[in-house]
Amino acid sequence: MKLFSRHTVCVLGVVLTRGALTQAYRIKDSYVGQDFYNSWTWETFDDPTHGRVDYVDKWTSMNSNLSYATDKKFIMRVDATNIVSPSSRGRASVRIISDAVYSDSVTVLELTHMPEGCGTWPAFWSLSARGPWPKGGEIDIIEGVNKNIRNLASLHTAPGCTMKPFRDQSGMTVSTDCDTSVNYNQGCGSSFIKPFSYGAAFNMAGGGWYVMERSRNKGISVWFWSRGDYSVPWAIRNGSTEFMVNPSWGLPDAHFSIESCDYNSMFDAHRMVFDTTFCGDWAGADWPNSECGSGTCNDFVNNNPRAFKKTYWEIDSLRVYT
């Protein structure tokens, strides 16, 4: 019996050791269709990025057909019908934030369509539930403006978080200081080099998957796979209830390491956000270089409702694993 007991302990030790090295992520929450109405909050305050936008409440968005759900889809649109008065807050849009909060986790977003077009600034991101911003950090998973076709993933933090320019990522480092007080809150960002990662190009390719892993041991990584990419991990494509992040995924498109950024002090539990704003601090500043036409960004947004027919999110699913 003693020999058997020692053998059992040895086998369990190997399993535990392997488990620590290859920890499985298991499904925590899944949002599909109506789940967004039940588990997310509509935010209606003035846009903190100074966009030409009027964020409406849930009932207004439903009654105006700016949001709707089916068994398999959740859609969020902007107003593409009305000319906007210069004296109003801006063009009607939707901004939602998750009721649940998440720390170390893997987030898997499957999209068929994202907002596109001149004057637009859509984003899928997370921020500290405790705050106040930027305390607790911000992670931008999807972000771009105007006619961009490549996604930008970024961190925004309190002072003291920086990134090396060369890291284990396939994307291109755009900026290295995550401090919101530096360079007009540019943050530390990585631009994806894969095709079809943002905007009209993403939509023409039929959408795809964005995956974000945040880990106090490994840092923060974001992967992207287009709909037709043969290398999409089976677990991601099929919405598995359990999987492991492994080298077969390849390098992340963006990786934010913990070498010169204290993860534990910079990032706490986050809530997730979808929004679509217009012009403002980034899209407005980019407007003169955007090849979107003459005049100002705000005037374009006010006077061209038909330009926003394709400015909508079509979400297949959002799954969070812990």
Residue frames relative to the residue before (quaternion, step in Angstrom):
aa qw qx qy qz dx dy dz
M 1.0000 0.0000 0.0000 0.0000 0.00 0.00 0.00
K 0.6316 0.5346 -0.3473 0.4412 3.60 0.99 -0.74
L 0.6418 0.5173 -0.3294 0.4604 3.58 1.00 -0.86
F 0.6498 0.5171 -0.3137 0.4605 3.57 0.96 -0.85
S 0.6508 0.5212 -0.3197 0.4501 3.58 0.95 -0.85
R 0.6584 0.4951 -0.3229 0.4660 3.59 0.91 -0.86
H 0.6359 0.5318 -0.3291 0.4523 3.59 0.99 -0.80
T 0.6435 0.5261 -0.3197 0.4549 3.57 0.98 -0.86
V 0.6501 0.5153 -0.3164 0.4602 3.58 0.91 -0.89
C 0.6443 0.5337 -0.3182 0.4460 3.57 0.99 -0.90
V 0.6671 0.4967 -0.3051 0.4639 3.59 0.87 -0.91
L 0.6524 0.5099 -0.3187 0.4613 3.57 0.94 -0.87
G 0.6236 0.5538 -0.3384 0.4358 3.56 1.03 -0.75
V 0.6439 0.5115 -0.3183 0.4716 3.57 1.00 -0.83
V 0.6527 0.5150 -0.3171 0.4562 3.57 0.93 -0.87
L 0.6726 0.4945 -0.3015 0.4606 3.55 0.92 -0.92
T 0.6414 0.5209 -0.3302 0.4564 3.55 1.00 -0.82
R 0.6651 0.4882 -0.3063 0.4749 3.57 0.89 -0.86
G 0.6254 0.5516 -0.3351 0.4385 3.56 1.05 -0.79
A 0.6515 0.5133 -0.3181 0.4592 3.53 1.02 -0.80
L 0.6938 0.4694 -0.2744 0.4723 3.57 1.09 -0.73
T 0.7949 0.1866 -0.0770 0.5721 3.58 1.04 -0.74
Q 0.0030 0.8474 -0.5293 0.0429 3.54 0.71 1.12
A 0.3537 -0.7349 0.5413 0.2043 3.55 -0.89 0.93
Y 0.2908 -0.6958 0.6259 0.1992 3.52 -1.21 0.67
R 0.1373 -0.7955 0.5884 0.0460 3.55 -0.94 0.93
I 0.6068 -0.5950 0.3828 0.3622 3.55 -1.04 0.78
K 0.1779 -0.7729 0.6035 0.0818 3.55 -0.97 0.96
D 0.7949 -0.0643 0.0832 0.5976 3.57 0.82 -1.03
S 0.0977 -0.7728 0.6256 0.0441 3.53 -1.15 0.75
Y 0.1032 -0.7982 0.5932 0.0176 3.58 -0.80 1.08
V 0.1428 0.7604 -0.6142 0.1554 3.54 -0.63 1.22
G 0.8646 0.0499 -0.0298 0.4990 3.60 -0.95 0.84
Q 0.8661 0.0261 0.0244 0.4986 3.55 -0.75 -1.14
D 0.5046 0.6646 -0.4283 0.3467 3.61 1.16 -0.39
F 0.6209 0.5495 -0.3540 0.4328 3.59 1.07 -0.62
Y 0.6363 0.5118 -0.3323 0.4719 3.60 1.06 -0.63
N 0.7279 0.4633 -0.2385 0.4457 3.56 1.03 -0.76
S 0.8187 0.2931 -0.0951 0.4846 3.59 1.06 -0.70
W 0.6862 0.4112 -0.2794 0.5310 3.58 1.30 0.26
T 0.3331 -0.7378 0.5598 0.1768 3.56 -1.22 0.61
W 0.3678 -0.7061 0.5658 0.2148 3.57 -1.03 0.89
E 0.1907 -0.7878 0.5784 0.0920 3.59 -0.74 1.06
T 0.1345 -0.8401 0.5254 0.0075 3.58 -0.80 1.04
F 0.4204 0.7177 -0.4718 0.2924 3.62 1.20 0.19
D 0.6552 -0.4712 0.3913 0.4423 3.57 -1.30 0.13
D 0.5588 -0.6350 0.4233 0.3246 3.54 -1.00 0.88
P 0.3840 -0.7450 0.4946 0.2301 3.63 -0.65 1.07
T 0.6763 0.4497 -0.3031 0.4984 3.62 1.24 -0.26
H 0.5217 -0.7065 0.3694 0.3036 3.57 1.30 0.50
G 0.2824 0.7900 -0.4938 0.2287 3.56 1.09 0.73
R 0.4997 -0.6203 0.5172 0.3130 3.54 -1.33 0.41
V 0.4160 0.7270 -0.4066 0.3649 3.54 0.74 1.16
D 0.1812 -0.7419 0.6370 0.1051 3.52 -1.23 0.67
Y 0.1807 -0.7938 0.5742 0.0869 3.58 -0.20 1.27
V 0.2030 -0.8113 0.5433 0.0731 3.57 -0.65 1.17
D 0.5653 -0.6050 0.4395 0.3483 3.57 -1.25 0.40
K 0.7357 -0.4484 0.2776 0.4250 3.55 -1.31 0.28
W 0.7051 0.4694 -0.2926 0.4437 3.58 0.78 -0.97
T 0.6234 0.5157 -0.3425 0.4776 3.59 1.03 -0.66
S 0.6561 0.5096 -0.3215 0.4544 3.59 0.93 -0.83
M 0.6617 0.4920 -0.3108 0.4727 3.59 1.01 -0.75
N 0.6990 0.4765 -0.2763 0.4560 3.58 0.89 -0.95
S 0.7094 0.4264 -0.2474 0.5036 3.58 1.17 -0.57
N 0.4439 -0.7093 0.4312 0.3375 3.58 1.32 0.07
L 0.3900 0.6995 -0.4990 0.3311 3.58 1.10 0.69
S 0.7652 0.0861 -0.1225 0.6261 3.58 1.30 -0.13
Y 0.1608 0.7615 -0.6224 0.0833 3.54 -1.13 0.70
A 0.2391 -0.7824 0.5673 0.0939 3.53 -1.24 0.53
T 0.1482 -0.7191 0.6681 0.1207 3.50 -1.33 0.56
D 0.7247 -0.3987 0.3005 0.4749 3.57 -1.24 -0.18
K 0.8038 0.2936 -0.1179 0.5038 3.58 1.10 -0.65
K 0.7707 0.3098 -0.1556 0.5346 3.62 1.23 -0.21
F 0.0787 -0.7332 0.6658 0.1136 3.49 -1.37 0.38
I 0.1377 -0.8133 0.5652 0.0131 3.55 -0.75 1.15
M 0.0092 -0.7572 0.6529 0.0174 3.57 -1.09 0.80
R 0.0875 -0.8143 0.5738 -0.0012 3.56 -0.69 1.16
V 0.3372 -0.6496 0.6107 0.3023 3.50 -1.41 -0.10
D 0.6295 -0.5208 0.4027 0.4128 3.56 -1.24 0.34
A 0.0159 -0.8013 0.5972 -0.0306 3.58 -0.75 1.08
T 0.5726 0.6086 -0.3504 0.4230 3.57 1.22 0.57
N 0.8116 0.3378 -0.1249 0.4600 3.55 0.84 -1.03
I 0.4258 -0.6156 0.5924 0.2978 3.52 -1.27 0.59
V 0.3292 -0.7746 0.5187 0.1500 3.56 -0.90 0.98
S 0.4405 -0.6938 0.5080 0.2579 3.55 -0.88 0.96
P 0.5257 -0.6444 0.4481 0.3279 3.62 -0.93 0.80
S 0.6726 0.5032 -0.2991 0.4528 3.59 1.16 -0.48
S 0.5800 0.5912 -0.3775 0.4142 3.61 1.26 -0.14
R 0.6718 -0.4807 0.3599 0.4338 3.59 -1.29 0.08
G 0.6912 -0.4263 0.3026 0.4990 3.59 1.04 -0.68
R 0.7170 -0.4098 0.3299 0.4573 3.56 -1.31 -0.31
A 0.5228 -0.6641 0.4417 0.3008 3.57 -0.91 0.96
S 0.0960 0.7756 -0.6127 0.1181 3.53 -1.00 0.95
V 0.4166 -0.6976 0.5362 0.2285 3.54 -1.38 0.08
R 0.0017 -0.7537 0.6572 -0.0055 3.54 -1.10 0.84
I 0.0073 0.8126 -0.5814 0.0407 3.59 -0.67 1.09
I 0.1454 -0.7777 0.6088 0.0586 3.55 -1.20 0.66
S 0.5068 -0.6749 0.4430 0.3024 3.59 -0.92 0.87
D 0.4665 -0.6497 0.5213 0.2976 3.55 -1.14 0.66
A 0.6762 0.4786 -0.2821 0.4839 3.58 1.07 -0.73
V 0.2315 -0.7486 0.6048 0.1421 3.54 -1.24 0.55
Y 0.1290 -0.8051 0.5784 0.0241 3.56 -1.11 0.75
S 0.2359 -0.7268 0.6279 0.1482 3.52 -1.16 0.78
D 0.8171 -0.0206 0.0324 0.5752 3.62 -0.68 -1.00
S 0.2505 0.7647 -0.5309 0.2657 3.56 -0.61 1.15
V 0.2852 -0.6835 0.6239 0.2495 3.51 -1.43 -0.02
T 0.1517 -0.7813 0.6034 0.0501 3.55 -0.84 1.06
V 0.0795 -0.7981 0.5973 0.0032 3.58 -0.78 1.07
L 0.0402 -0.8017 0.5958 -0.0255 3.56 -0.55 1.21
E 0.0987 -0.7673 0.6318 0.0491 3.56 -0.86 1.02
L 0.0412 -0.8024 0.5944 -0.0353 3.55 -0.72 1.17
T 0.2806 -0.7061 0.6160 0.2080 3.52 -1.26 0.54
H 0.8069 0.0215 0.0334 0.5894 3.58 1.07 -0.70
M 0.1014 -0.7642 0.6325 0.0748 3.56 -1.16 0.71
P 0.6398 -0.5207 0.3734 0.4243 3.62 -1.16 0.37
E 0.0247 -0.7937 0.6077 -0.0127 3.57 -1.06 0.80
G 0.6101 0.6226 -0.4022 0.2798 3.52 -1.32 0.20
C 0.6837 -0.4855 0.3676 0.4022 3.52 -1.35 0.32
G 0.8011 0.2872 -0.2348 0.4696 3.53 -1.05 0.86
T 0.6308 0.5743 -0.3345 0.4004 3.60 1.22 -0.34
W 0.0421 -0.7610 0.6472 0.0120 3.53 -1.32 0.56
P 0.0544 0.8173 -0.5692 0.0710 3.61 0.22 1.24
A 0.0095 0.8004 -0.5994 0.0038 3.58 -1.19 0.47
F 0.1208 -0.7019 0.6927 0.1138 3.49 -1.38 0.54
W 0.1592 0.8087 -0.5265 0.2085 3.56 -0.48 1.21
S 0.2625 -0.7396 0.5887 0.1936 3.55 -1.33 0.01
L 0.0371 -0.7900 0.6116 0.0205 3.54 -1.21 0.54
S 0.6947 -0.4998 0.3313 0.3973 3.53 -1.27 0.46
A 0.4090 -0.7004 0.5325 0.2419 3.55 -0.97 0.89
R 0.6896 0.4783 -0.2706 0.4717 3.57 1.16 -0.58
G 0.0820 -0.8457 0.5205 0.0850 3.57 0.91 -0.97
P 0.5730 0.0670 -0.7170 -0.3912 1.48 -2.29 -0.98
W 0.6317 -0.5516 0.3891 0.3811 3.56 -1.15 0.71
P 0.5965 -0.1869 -0.7798 -0.0339 1.60 -1.96 1.60
K 0.3431 0.7365 -0.5199 0.2638 3.61 1.19 0.23
G 0.7705 0.2992 -0.2496 0.5045 3.57 -0.86 0.97
G 0.4982 -0.7320 0.3648 0.2879 3.55 1.33 -0.07
E 0.1633 -0.7279 0.6571 0.1083 3.48 -1.48 0.32
I 0.1080 -0.7777 0.6179 0.0410 3.57 -1.02 0.88
D 0.1470 -0.7858 0.5976 0.0620 3.58 -0.60 1.17
I 0.2122 -0.8099 0.5418 0.0737 3.56 -0.49 1.26
I 0.7697 0.0596 -0.0193 0.6353 3.57 1.03 -0.88
E 0.2614 0.7586 -0.5686 0.1813 3.57 -0.82 0.95
G 0.2493 0.7371 -0.6054 0.1677 3.51 -1.15 0.75
V 0.2559 -0.7662 0.5697 0.1510 3.57 -1.30 0.14
N 0.8618 0.1703 -0.1097 0.4650 3.49 -1.39 0.41
K 0.8151 -0.2523 0.1867 0.4869 3.63 -0.74 -0.99
N 0.2445 0.7860 -0.5340 0.1930 3.62 1.16 0.40
I 0.1464 -0.7846 0.5952 0.0936 3.58 -1.14 0.67
R 0.6955 0.3918 -0.2726 0.5371 3.60 1.29 0.06
N 0.4529 -0.7125 0.4740 0.2500 3.55 -0.84 1.01
L 0.1892 -0.7431 0.6299 0.1237 3.53 -1.28 0.58
A 0.1027 -0.7635 0.6360 0.0450 3.59 -0.83 1.06
S 0.0107 0.8276 -0.5553 0.0810 3.58 -0.82 1.00
L 0.2587 -0.6959 0.6376 0.2058 3.50 -1.43 0.26
H 0.0733 -0.7505 0.6541 0.0594 3.54 -1.22 0.64
T 0.0435 0.8358 -0.5361 0.1103 3.58 -0.60 1.15
A 0.6240 -0.4436 0.4637 0.4459 3.48 -1.44 -0.19
P 0.6873 -0.4762 0.3250 0.4418 3.64 -1.19 0.26
G 0.7155 0.4807 -0.3350 0.3805 3.55 -1.19 0.65
C 0.6579 0.4592 -0.3169 0.5058 3.61 1.25 0.20
T 0.0987 0.7908 -0.5947 0.1061 3.58 -0.60 1.16
M 0.2952 -0.7415 0.5796 0.1650 3.54 -1.34 0.35
K 0.4699 -0.6233 0.5338 0.3251 3.55 -1.19 0.55
P 0.5473 -0.6409 0.4137 0.3443 3.61 -0.98 0.69
F 0.7630 0.2751 -0.1625 0.5620 3.59 1.11 -0.64
R 0.1137 0.7950 -0.5773 0.1474 3.55 -0.53 1.25
D 0.6408 -0.5182 0.3919 0.4089 3.58 -1.30 0.08
Q 0.4509 0.6413 -0.4907 0.3803 3.54 0.27 1.32
S 0.4477 -0.6825 0.5013 0.2870 3.55 -1.18 0.50
G 0.6071 0.5761 -0.3448 0.4251 3.58 1.24 -0.39
M 0.5168 -0.6380 0.4929 0.2879 3.52 -1.39 0.15
T 0.4256 -0.7002 0.5144 0.2529 3.57 -0.82 1.02
V 0.2116 -0.7864 0.5734 0.0893 3.55 -0.84 1.06
S 0.7857 -0.0545 0.0859 0.6102 3.56 1.03 -0.86
T 0.3131 -0.8088 0.4846 0.1141 3.58 -1.08 0.70
D 0.6775 0.4476 -0.3053 0.4974 3.63 1.18 -0.25
C 0.2914 -0.8063 0.4964 0.1361 3.57 -0.50 1.22
D 0.4594 0.7160 -0.4165 0.3207 3.59 1.31 -0.32
T 0.4341 -0.7321 0.4675 0.2389 3.60 -0.69 1.12
S 0.6554 0.5197 -0.3182 0.4461 3.60 1.17 -0.43
V 0.6264 0.5345 -0.3255 0.4647 3.60 1.30 -0.07
N 0.8699 0.0178 -0.0237 0.4924 3.56 -1.05 0.87
Y 0.6651 -0.5472 0.2965 0.4127 3.57 0.83 1.06
N 0.6498 -0.5555 0.3102 0.4158 3.58 0.96 0.93
Q 0.1802 0.7957 -0.5518 0.1731 3.57 0.92 0.89
G 0.2787 -0.7585 0.5357 0.2449 3.59 1.01 -0.77
C 0.4919 -0.6048 0.5107 0.3626 3.55 -1.31 -0.15
G 0.0008 -0.8578 0.5081 -0.0771 3.54 -0.40 1.24
S 0.1724 -0.7460 0.6336 0.1112 3.51 -1.33 0.51
S 0.2691 -0.7663 0.5684 0.1316 3.54 -0.85 1.06
F 0.4283 -0.7094 0.4981 0.2553 3.57 -0.84 0.99
I 0.2655 -0.7634 0.5638 0.1698 3.57 -1.08 0.68
K 0.4844 0.6335 -0.4547 0.3967 3.60 1.22 -0.10
P 0.4810 -0.6478 0.4932 0.3252 3.60 -1.05 0.63
F 0.8220 0.3074 -0.2141 0.4290 3.55 -1.37 0.36
S 0.4402 0.7421 -0.4349 0.2574 3.64 1.15 0.33
Y 0.8142 0.1354 -0.0553 0.5619 3.61 1.20 -0.26
G 0.8725 0.2233 -0.1240 0.4166 3.51 -1.35 0.46
A 0.8450 -0.1482 0.1128 0.5014 3.55 -1.15 -0.71
A 0.6270 0.5369 -0.3449 0.4468 3.60 1.02 -0.72
F 0.6239 0.5331 -0.3227 0.4716 3.59 1.00 -0.84
N 0.6982 0.4838 -0.2768 0.4493 3.58 0.85 -0.98
M 0.6470 0.5225 -0.3214 0.4528 3.59 0.98 -0.80
A 0.6876 0.4652 -0.2748 0.4851 3.59 1.15 -0.61
G 0.5911 -0.6200 0.3522 0.3770 3.61 1.24 0.11
G 0.6465 -0.5414 0.3227 0.4298 3.57 1.23 0.32
G 0.0627 -0.8040 0.5894 0.0466 3.52 -1.22 -0.53
W 0.5597 -0.6057 0.4740 0.3085 3.54 -1.35 -0.38
Y 0.1022 -0.7366 0.6643 0.0755 3.53 -1.18 0.75
V 0.0641 -0.7941 0.6044 -0.0009 3.56 -0.90 0.96
M 0.0517 -0.7902 0.6106 0.0091 3.56 -0.89 0.98
E 0.0973 -0.7610 0.6399 0.0450 3.54 -0.88 1.04
R 0.0255 -0.7659 0.6417 0.0303 3.56 -0.96 0.88
S 0.0588 0.8038 -0.5777 0.1293 3.53 -0.75 1.15
R 0.4512 -0.6973 0.4850 0.2739 3.57 -0.83 0.94
N 0.6733 0.4827 -0.2943 0.4764 3.59 1.23 -0.34
K 0.7998 0.2995 -0.1322 0.5031 3.59 1.06 -0.70
G 0.5312 -0.6111 0.4234 0.4063 3.58 1.19 -0.38
I 0.5881 -0.5633 0.4563 0.3587 3.56 -1.24 -0.53
S 0.0053 -0.8056 0.5907 -0.0445 3.58 -0.81 1.05
V 0.1182 -0.7740 0.6189 0.0621 3.55 -1.15 0.70
W 0.1129 -0.7739 0.6219 0.0400 3.57 -0.93 1.00
F 0.0893 -0.7700 0.6268 0.0793 3.55 -1.26 0.47
W 0.0028 -0.7611 0.6486 0.0107 3.53 -1.14 0.79
S 0.3845 -0.7088 0.5454 0.2288 3.55 -0.87 0.96
R 0.7038 -0.4944 0.3054 0.4087 3.58 -1.21 0.51
G 0.7760 0.3680 -0.1959 0.4733 3.57 0.88 -0.87
D 0.4247 0.7172 -0.4577 0.3096 3.59 1.25 0.15
Y 0.3901 -0.7518 0.4854 0.2167 3.60 -0.60 1.14
S 0.6734 0.5324 -0.2923 0.4214 3.60 1.19 -0.47
V 0.3559 0.7290 -0.5150 0.2769 3.62 1.20 0.16
P 0.4624 -0.6791 0.4793 0.3086 3.64 -0.71 0.94
W 0.5863 -0.6083 0.4056 0.3490 3.55 -0.98 0.86
A 0.6590 0.5306 -0.3123 0.4320 3.58 0.91 -0.92
I 0.6602 0.4932 -0.3053 0.4772 3.60 1.07 -0.71
R 0.6764 0.5031 -0.2968 0.4486 3.57 0.84 -0.96
N 0.7853 0.3539 -0.1613 0.4817 3.58 0.97 -0.85
G 0.4601 -0.7198 0.4358 0.2833 3.61 1.23 0.18
S 0.0843 0.8345 -0.5386 0.0796 3.58 0.90 0.88
T 0.4945 -0.6591 0.4828 0.2967 3.55 -1.19 0.54
E 0.7892 0.1071 -0.0535 0.6023 3.58 1.26 -0.31
F 0.1754 0.7712 -0.6014 0.1133 3.58 -1.04 0.73
M 0.3167 -0.7073 0.5890 0.2290 3.53 -1.39 0.02
V 0.4148 -0.6488 0.5707 0.2851 3.56 -1.09 0.73
N 0.0809 0.8266 -0.5480 0.1000 3.59 -0.62 1.05
P 0.7129 -0.4939 0.2883 0.4059 3.60 -1.22 0.38
S 0.5630 0.6130 -0.4001 0.3835 3.60 1.13 -0.44
W 0.5510 0.6050 -0.3959 0.4167 3.58 1.23 -0.29
G 0.4146 -0.6878 0.4862 0.3445 3.57 1.15 -0.53
L 0.7033 -0.4334 0.3330 0.4546 3.55 -1.30 0.04
P 0.4811 -0.6272 0.5055 0.3459 3.60 -1.05 0.62
D 0.5620 -0.5877 0.4546 0.3635 3.57 -1.19 0.48
A 0.7754 0.0547 -0.0387 0.6279 3.57 1.16 -0.62
H 0.0020 0.7901 -0.6126 0.0207 3.55 -0.95 0.91
F 0.1043 -0.7786 0.6184 0.0233 3.54 -0.92 1.02
S 0.2342 -0.8319 0.4947 0.0918 3.54 -0.23 1.35
I 0.4776 -0.6683 0.4963 0.2811 3.55 -1.34 0.19
E 0.3612 0.7703 -0.4678 0.2393 3.59 1.27 0.16
S 0.8157 0.1007 -0.0360 0.5686 3.59 0.91 -0.85
C 0.6628 0.3975 -0.3082 0.5547 3.54 1.18 0.70
D 0.3103 -0.7721 0.5289 0.1670 3.58 -0.49 1.20
Y 0.3426 -0.7872 0.4792 0.1824 3.55 -0.08 1.35
N 0.6910 0.5192 -0.2994 0.4041 3.59 0.78 -1.01
S 0.7218 0.4095 -0.2542 0.4967 3.60 1.04 -0.68
M 0.7081 0.4770 -0.2642 0.4487 3.60 1.13 -0.59
F 0.8043 0.2180 -0.0918 0.5451 3.61 1.08 -0.67
D 0.0402 -0.7748 0.6309 0.0088 3.54 -0.91 0.99
A 0.7687 -0.3177 0.2349 0.5030 3.62 -1.18 -0.38
H 0.1922 -0.8149 0.5447 0.0472 3.55 -0.88 1.05
R 0.2761 -0.6691 0.6538 0.2205 3.49 -1.43 0.36
M 0.3997 -0.7277 0.5126 0.2190 3.59 -1.14 0.64
V 0.1599 -0.8015 0.5755 0.0289 3.55 -1.09 0.81
F 0.0807 -0.7102 0.6934 0.0911 3.52 -1.28 0.69
D 0.1691 0.7810 -0.5968 0.0726 3.57 -0.98 0.74
T 0.1236 -0.7360 0.6537 0.1250 3.51 -1.37 0.28
T 0.0158 0.7807 -0.6234 0.0393 3.53 -0.63 1.16
F 0.3592 -0.7218 0.5555 0.2037 3.56 -1.36 0.05
C 0.8474 0.1157 -0.0983 0.5088 3.54 -1.15 0.73
G 0.3896 0.7622 -0.4625 0.2309 3.61 -0.53 -1.08
D 0.8435 -0.2689 0.1559 0.4380 3.51 -1.38 -0.33
W 0.7752 0.3085 -0.1904 0.5173 3.62 0.99 -0.68
A 0.7220 0.4290 -0.2731 0.4692 3.61 0.58 -1.09
G 0.6404 0.5160 -0.3250 0.4670 3.59 1.07 -0.66
A 0.6683 0.4920 -0.2972 0.4723 3.55 0.98 -0.88
D 0.6818 0.4859 -0.2768 0.4716 3.60 1.10 -0.71
W 0.4613 0.7437 -0.4145 0.2496 3.58 1.21 -0.49
P 0.6805 0.4974 -0.3336 0.4221 3.66 0.74 -0.85
N 0.7330 0.3976 -0.2255 0.5038 3.60 1.17 -0.51
S 0.5441 0.6973 -0.3447 0.3145 3.57 1.30 -0.08
E 0.3361 -0.7490 0.4930 0.2881 3.62 1.26 -0.29
C 0.4114 0.7216 -0.4528 0.3242 3.54 1.12 0.75
G 0.7138 -0.4433 0.2630 0.4742 3.60 1.21 0.02
S 0.6204 -0.5391 0.4161 0.3890 3.53 -1.33 0.06
G 0.6478 0.5075 -0.3864 0.4166 3.56 -1.31 0.06
T 0.6063 -0.5606 0.4202 0.3762 3.55 -1.31 -0.20
C 0.6371 -0.5235 0.4046 0.3954 3.53 -1.26 0.40
N 0.6589 0.5210 -0.3166 0.4407 3.60 0.88 -0.91
D 0.6544 0.5028 -0.3203 0.4651 3.60 0.95 -0.84
F 0.6256 0.5305 -0.3406 0.4596 3.59 1.01 -0.75
V 0.6712 0.4944 -0.2988 0.4644 3.58 0.89 -0.92
N 0.6562 0.5293 -0.3152 0.4359 3.58 0.95 -0.85
N 0.8366 0.3381 -0.0984 0.4198 3.55 0.76 -1.11
N 0.7366 0.4009 -0.2223 0.4973 3.61 1.23 -0.07
P 0.0684 -0.8495 0.5214 0.0433 3.61 0.54 1.10
R 0.6517 0.5408 -0.3286 0.4180 3.60 0.96 -0.78
A 0.5592 0.6100 -0.3852 0.4084 3.58 1.23 -0.36
F 0.7210 0.4497 -0.2324 0.4732 3.60 1.23 -0.36
K 0.2738 0.7801 -0.5103 0.2366 3.57 1.20 0.53
K 0.7533 0.3565 -0.1988 0.5156 3.59 1.09 -0.67
T 0.5004 0.6473 -0.4287 0.3831 3.56 1.23 0.33
Y 0.4711 0.6533 -0.4653 0.3671 3.56 0.26 1.28
W 0.3872 -0.6626 0.5930 0.2435 3.51 -1.38 0.47
E 0.0352 -0.7461 0.6642 0.0301 3.56 -1.04 0.87
I 0.0780 -0.8398 0.5364 -0.0297 3.53 -0.10 1.39
D 0.3021 -0.7458 0.5695 0.1681 3.55 -0.79 1.05
S 0.7667 -0.2234 0.1711 0.5770 3.58 0.90 -0.91
L 0.1032 -0.7308 0.6669 0.1026 3.49 -1.35 0.42
R 0.0037 -0.8136 0.5794 -0.0486 3.56 -0.59 1.16
V 0.1445 -0.7826 0.6027 0.0592 3.54 -1.01 0.89
Y 0.1354 -0.7950 0.5911 0.0156 3.54 -0.84 1.12
T 0.0887 -0.7938 0.6005 0.0378 3.58 -1.02 0.80
